[in-house]
Amino acid sequence: MADWRQRISDISKTKGDSAPESAKRAGMGCLVGLIVIAAILTLVMAVGLFTSGHWVIGGVTLLFSLASSATVLALAWPHRPKPL
């Protein structure tokens, strides 16, 4: 138990460039998940706005949903992780 607490305190004292790779992957996974949820919800909102006749705000919402989807694709693109 003391070893686990020591590891947690070591990680919390480090700066972002020296974080373990597993923590970086977990953080990016959470970020991508939240953006995916936002993209899906805004797409549903855009469809609802289009069907109720609100074309302008529906178009803006659709553009935001497309931008969110492009952000997810950019973050999910494979990249070379920085070595510690």
Secondary structure as UniProt FT lines:
FT   HELIX           2..13
FT   HELIX           16..18
FT   HELIX           21..51
FT   TURN            52..53
FT   HELIX           55..76
//
